[in-house]
Amino acid sequence: MTEQTQPRPTVVVVGGGYAGITAAKNLDEVADVTLVDPTEAFVHNVAAWRALVEPEWLDRIFLPYDRLLKRGRFVRDRAVAVDGREVTLASGERLSPDYLVLATGSSYPFPAKVDEPDVATARARLRQAHSALLDAERVLLIGAGPSGLELAGEIKAFFPEKHVTVADVAPDILTGPFDQELRDELRRQLDKLGVELRLGSPLRALPDAPPATRARISIGTEAGDELTADVWYRCFGVTPATDYLRGALDGARNERGYLRVDERLRAGGQDRVFAIGDMTDADRDTAGAAMGQAALVAGNIRALITGGAELASYQPGPAAILVPLGPEGGAGQLPGMVEGIAGPEATAEIKGRNMLVDKYEVLFDADPAERR
């Protein structure tokens, strides 16, 4: 009599962003993992601004999903309805895994996030945006959060002759739970780079021209100022990707569309449905938080599979951020890692010079030379 092999439990991970790829990779050894995403490659959006100003980076920010898992599979499709553990895809296929991980993230204006379904189209669109930037003498960035500040630094580092204006309704840059010392240091560096800040007054309207395209821009503020530019970028506007949820999961969304989760990152009152990353209300919308949640959920699913340790609870950490201003500038707040404010040297070493690309090439076992 031959001993029959026990079938491996099944896990479906919906969404291939930072949270999804981390959860899928961490579960690949213990379960039959299916990763679902409508695009053909993971986009390392952390480096999207660098690819905008220096297109050579386009060879490094797209990492094909079929290189992520050694045992599991990748399904290029879109989830159109999820109620409980059943996932209905746009193709009509239905998946009913033992464990479900929702990780569809959020949308954000192009080119900070690129959501084109195929790599060729995405690269072409980014190259067009690069050409529009090259032709512009004056650049307007609307939004003085991390994204807008980082883009301002990238443009001035690579094109110091361009005039860059950052506008925001807030009276200071980088609203949120950060030390004023960090804002002061970033403002000092922005001033040294020649970035103009227009803060504290609402715009009368957004520009009529699409963002990231060459056009004559002229808009007014409520304070009576006129802002002019040849290209503009929308550096605000996160929208959680939760519109495909149905039933109890749809009912678990809050007023802003984020999916509510419990302390173990379970959703909709179901023991085997987890949600992580930007689509949830668990923490701030950052790649680091998303990956931390993914690792915790992967550990919890492992515990459920093996019948081992008690499930872990997620606790948001203290506010942490790194804002590069080009490859050699920027500042950050890293409690537990750097005492006080991280200055330009630490920011460049940790993030600014390589934008964490090497880390994700290792995750995907990717050799950049093979994609050229």
N, C-alpha and C positions, 0 to 999 in steps of 0.2 A: 504494500500500500504506500503510495507516494503522498508526502505531506503537501497539502494545498497551501499556496501562499495567500496570506490575508490581503485583500485588496486595500490599496492605499486610499485614505480619505481624499475627497476632492475639495479644492478651494478655487473659487473664481474671484479674481481681483479686477474690478471695473475701474479703469483709468490708469494711464501709464505715465503720470507725472512723478514728482519726487517721492511722494508717499507710496504710490502704486508700485513703482519699480523696486523700492526697498522692501515692501511687504512680500512681493512675489519672489524676489531673490532669497530672502530669509526663510521662506517656506518650501523652496524648491527641493530640498533634500528629504522632507518628511511627508509630502503630500503631492498629489497630482494637481499641479497648478495650471490654471488657464488665465492668462492676462489678456484683457479685452481693451482695445483702444482703436479709434477710427483712423489714426494716423500711422504711417509706416515706420516712424522713428521717434524716439525720445528727443525732445529739444531741450538742451541745457540753457534754459532761459536766463539763468544767472549771468551768462556771458552774452546775452542778446545785444546789449548796448555796445559791447566791444566789437561784435560782428558788424554792427551798423557803421562804425567809424573805421574799421579795418577788416574788409571782407575776407582776408586770408583766414580769419577765424571761422568762416563758414564750413571749412573742412573739419572742424573739431566739435561743433555744437550739436550736430545731428548724429545720433547713435541708434542704429537699427534695432528694433525690439527682438528680432530673431537671434540676436547674439546675447541676450540677457540670461535665459534659462538653459540649463543643461538637460533637465528632465522634462520640465513643463513645456507648454505650448503657448504661442501667441496667436490670437484671433483678431484680425483687423476688421472691426465692426463697431457699431455704435449701440449702446444700450438705450432703448427707447421707452422701456417700462420695467421698473423693479418694484415688486411688492412681496415682502418676505424674502425667501431665499430663491425665488424664481426670477431669472433675468431674461427678458425678451429683447432680442437684438433686431436691428433694422432689417437684416436679411430674413427674418422670420424664425431663426433658430432660437430655441429656448434652452437655458441652462439651469439646472437645479442642483447646485453643489451642496456638500455637507456644511461648508463654511463660506460665507460671502464677505468680501471686503470691498467697501465702496470708497473710491479714491479719485473721484472725477475732478477735484480741484476747483479752479475758478478761471474766469476769463478776465483779460486785461487788455487795454488798447495796444494794438500793433504799433511799433515793433518790439515793445518790451516783452510781449508774448506772441509767439507765432503759432497759429492754429491751422495752417494749411494742411490738407490731408496727405500730400506727397512732398517728398524732399525737394524735387526739382522745382516745383512751383514756389515753395517756401524760399528757396535760395534766390530764385529770380526776383521775387518780391522784395527781399532784403537788399539785393543789388540795386534795384530801382530806387529804394529808399536811400541807399548810400549815394547814388548819383544826384538825387534831389538835394541832399545835404551838401555835397561837394559844390553845387552851383549856388548855394545860398551864402549871402554875406551876413545876414541877420537871422538869428534863430530865436524863436519864442517857445519856452517850455511852460506849460500851465500845470502847476502842481509842484509844491516845494517839499514833498515827502522824499523818502529814500530814492525812489525811481527818478524823480526830476533832478535831484541833486547829483546823483550818479551820472546821469546823461550829460548834465552841464559840465562835469569834470572830464568826462570822456571827450566831448567835443573840444574843449579848450586844450586838453593835453595833446590831441592829434592835429587840431586846426586852431592854433592860438590867435590867428588873425580874425577869426569870426567873432561877431558880437553876439553874445548869448544873454538873454533875459529870462529870468525865472519869476513867474507871477503866481501869487496865491492869496486867497481871501484871509488866511490866518495872519496874525501879526508877526509870527516868527517862523522859521523853517522847522521841519521835522517834528510836527506835533506828535504827541504820544508820551509814554512813560520813560522819558530819557532825561539824563542830567543836563542842566543848562550849560554846563561846561562843554559838553559834546557839541551843542548847537553853536556855542561861541567859537570853538575850534574849527568847525566846518565853515562858519561864516568868515573866519579869518583867512582860511585857504581859498575860499571862493572869491573873496575880495582880491587876494593876491593874483589869482588867475584872470581877473578882470570880468567876472560874472556880475551882471547887474541884477539886483533883487528888487522886485516890486511887490511888496507885501501889504496886507491889511486892508485891501479894498476889493470888493467883488467886481468881476467883469460884467459889462452890460450884456454881453453875449459871447458865445464861443465863435471862432472864425467859421465862415461859410465853407472854406476849402477843406478837403479831407486832410487829416493829419499826415505827416511824413511825405507830403507832395509839394512840389515847387509851386508857389502862388504868392500873389501880393496880399499880405495880411495887414489889416489895420483895424484894431478894436479899441474900445474905450473902457475905462474903469469908472466905477461910481464916484471916485474921487476927482474925475475930470481929466485923468491922464490918457494919452494915446500910446498904444503899443503897436509897433510896426515890425514886420519880419518878412522873410522870403520863404520860410517853412516853419511849421509849428508841430509840437508833439503834445499829445494828451497824456499827462503823467499822473493820472488819478482814475479811479473807477473800477474797483474789484467787484466782480459779480460771481457768487458761488454757483457752480454747475450742479443744480439739484432739481431741474424742471422735469426730469424723467421719473422721479419718485412717485409712487402710487400708494393708496391705502394708508396703513398706519405710518409708513415712512414719510409720506407726503404730509400727514398730520403732525409729524414731529419737527417740521421746519419752523423756524422762528419768523418774526415779522420781516426780517431782512433776507430770508431765503436760506439761511444756514441751517444745516441739519443738527438738531440737538442730540447729544450723546451723553451716556452716563460716565461715571468715573473710570470704567473699564473700556470706554470708547465703543460700547454697544449702542445700536440705534433701534428705534421703533419698538422697544420693549422685548426684543428677540435675543436669545442667548447666543446665537451663532451668526448674527449679522453685525458687522463692525463697520465703522466709518472713520476716516482719518483725513488729515490735511485741510486744505483751504475751504472745503465744502462744509466743514463742521464748525460748531461754536466752542470747540475745545480749547483754542488758544489763538494767538495772533497768526495772521497769514504770512508765514515765512517758510522757506524750504527747510530750514533747520528744525522747526517745530514739526513739520509734516513728517520728516524722516524719523524723528524721535517717537512720534505716535505710531508710525509704521513698525518700528522695531518692537515696541511694546505689544502691539496687537499680534505680531508674528509670534512673540513669546507666549502670549495668552492662547493662541490657537495651538501651538505646540503642546502646551500644558493640557488643553482639552483633548488632544489626540492621544497623548501618552497617559492621561489620568494622573499627571504629576502635581506640581506645585499649585498653590492657590493663585488665581488670576491677579495680575498686578493692576494697580490703579495709576492713571496718568495725572501728574501734577505739573501744571505749567511752571516753567522756571522763571527767574527774574528777567526783566527786559534786557535783551541782548541784540546788538546790531553792529554791522560793519558797513560803512559807506565809502567805497573807493571813489576817489576823484582822479581818474586816470590810473595808469599802472603804478605810479610812485606816490600818489597822494591819498588823502582821505583820513578818516578817523572812525572810531568805534567805541562801543561800550560792551565789554565782555566780562561780566562778573564771574569770579572764580578762575579766570584765565589771565587777565591783565588787570593789575591794580590801577585804579583811576581810569583815565581815558586813553584808549589805544591811539597812538599818533600815526603819522604817515608811514613810518618805517614798518611798524607792526602790521598795519592795514595792508600795505603792499606785500609783505611776506606771507601773510595768511591768505589773502584773497586777491588783491589788486593786480599782481603780475600775471597770474595764470588763471584767475577767475574760477578756481576749483575744478578746472577741466580734467586734470590728471586723475582726480578721484573718480570721476565718472567713466573715464576710459578704462580704468581698472575694473570697475563694477561690471562693465559690458565686455570685459576681456578684449577691448578694442585697440587696434593698432592704427593710428591716424594715417600712416602711409598707405594702408590697404584701401582707404576710401578716396584717394586722390586719383 
